Amino acid sequence: MYIDVGAYGKSSDSAIFQQTDFYKKLMRNTLNIPEPLQISENSTTLFPYVFVGDEAFGLSTNVMRQFGGNNLSVDKKIFNYRLSRARRYIECTFGIFTNKWRIFHRPLNVHTELAKSIVRTCCVLHNFVRARDGYSYDDTLTVTGFETITQRNFTRGGRAATTTRDNFMNYFVNENPLSWQNNCIN
């Protein structure tokens, strides 16, 4: 697990992300991500390991984001649906975390260094409790709201990033479709 603590809540997620060592290593290809692999028996296409971002994040070969726009093809809508399913898990994880550690239901009115310590401590304790006790349904009963982030304009990640996203789209549509995905995009 990787955490980077210390950014102000007023900053956008993407701006915070771009200031982290994690992002810098990701962009320099020094993050030690496993090599791309073939995920389909029907294709020799290699798929890189990717992180899921929302509209505020830039597209890269290792960061996937949805297609933008209103008049999207069915295939692009399906890709967006499948990516949003993955993002839902991320949002639920934060909801579980904040429900377990209710100190995050309100602003932390403490000095910056103490706030960093509180966040780090809760992350360590959260992992310890989950390893010791396993999953708890009670953690998921109250989901807190998430702040809406402002969209930032990023340059596209180039041809390799676009190709990677298109490869995932084709995989979701043609090689590994969910039986209900077409119903969910209409």
N, C-alpha and C positions, 0 to 999 in steps of 0.2 A: 504494500500500500504506500502511496506517495501522497504527502500533504505539503502544502506550501501555505504558511499562515502569515498574515500581516498586512494584507491589502485592506483598504477601506471599503465599506459596504456601498458607498456612493459610486464606486468605479464599476464599469461594465465587466462582465465575466471575461469577455474576450481580451479586454485591455489588461486585466489582472493576469490572465493566462499567458499573455505575451511577455510578461515581466518575470516569469518563473524560470528556474533552471531547467525544469522539465521541458518546457516549450523550446528553449534554446537548444537543448540536447536533441529534441525531436527534429528540429529544423536542420541541425548539423549531422543528422543520422548517427548520433553517438549514444542513443538511448538504450541500446542493447535489446531492440525488439527482435523477436524471432524472424527468420527469413520467410518470405512469402511462400505459400504452399498451394497445392492443387486441392480444391475442396469438392470437385465433382469428378465422377468416373467418366462422364461424357465429354469432358473438355480438358485440354492441357493448360488452360489459363491459370496463371499463378495469382493468388489473392494475397495482398499484404494484410498484416494485422492492422486494424484501424481503431481509432477512438471516435466516439460519436459526439458530434457537436450540434448546436442549434444554428439558427440563421445568423447569429452574431459572429460565428467563427468562420475563419477562412477555410476553403477547401484545399486539402493537400493529399498526397498519396496515403498518409496515415491518419488524416482527420476527415471524416465524412460529414457532410451536411446536406440538407434537403435541396432539391431543385427549387429555385425561386420562380415567381410569376404566377399568373392566374390561369392562363390557357395551356395547361400542361397536358401532355399525352397521357394515355392510360398507363403506359409503362413507367413514366416519371411519377405519376400519382401513386402507383404501387410501391415504387422505391421509397417515396416520402412516407407512406404508411408504414412500411417495414422499419424504416429508420426511427420513426416516432414510437414504435413499439419498444425499441431498444432504449430510447430516451426515457420512456415511462419507468423502466426499471431503475434508471439513475435517479429520477425524481423521487421514486418511492424509497430508495436507499437514504436520501437526505431526510425524507419525512420520518422514517424509522429512527434515524440518528437523533433528530431534534425531539422526537417524542420520548426517547429514552433519556435524553439529557435536556430536561425542560428549561435549563438556564438559557437555551437558545430561542425560547419563545418570546424573549424580550431583548431589547438592546443591552449590550454589556457596557455598563457605565463605570468602567475601570480604566486604569492606565494601559497603554498599548502593550507593554511587555507582559502585564498580567493577563490581558485578553488573549495574547498568543499562547501563554502557558495553559490557560483554561481550555482553549480549543485543542491543543496538542494532547493534553491530559485526557480530555473526553474521547479523543480518537483512540488513544491507547487503551483506555478503560473499556470503550465500546468493543474493540476487537477481543480483549480479554474475556469480557462477559459473554460475547457471542461464541467464542471458542469453548468456554466452560459450560454455558447453559444451552447453547444452540439457539434455534429460531424461536421467537416468542410472538404469538399472534397479538398479544396485548400491545406490542410495539407499533402495530399498524393501525390501531383503532382511530387515532386522530391524526389527520394529515394537515400539516400547516400550509399556509399559502406561500407561494413563491413570488419573489419580486419580478416584475416584468423588466426585461433588460432592453436597452435601446440597441437597435441594429446599427452596426458599424459597417462602413463600406470597406471591403477588402478586395484586393486584386485576386483574381481566380488563381488557383494553384498550378496553372499550366496544363499542358496536354497530358502529362502522366497522371495528374490528379483527376482530370476529367475522364480519362480512359478507365481509371480504377473505379470511379463512381459508375460509369456506364457498364463495366463488367459486373459489378454487384447488382445493378438494375437488371441486367439480362439474366443473371443467376436467379434473382427473386421472381422474375416473370416466367422464365422458360424452363429452368432446371430444377428449381425448388419452390414452386408456388404453394401458398397456403390455400386450402380449399375455399376459404371464406374471404380472401383478400379482395377480390373484385367487388363483393357486396359492401365492403367497408369503405371503398373510395367513391361510391355513388351517393 
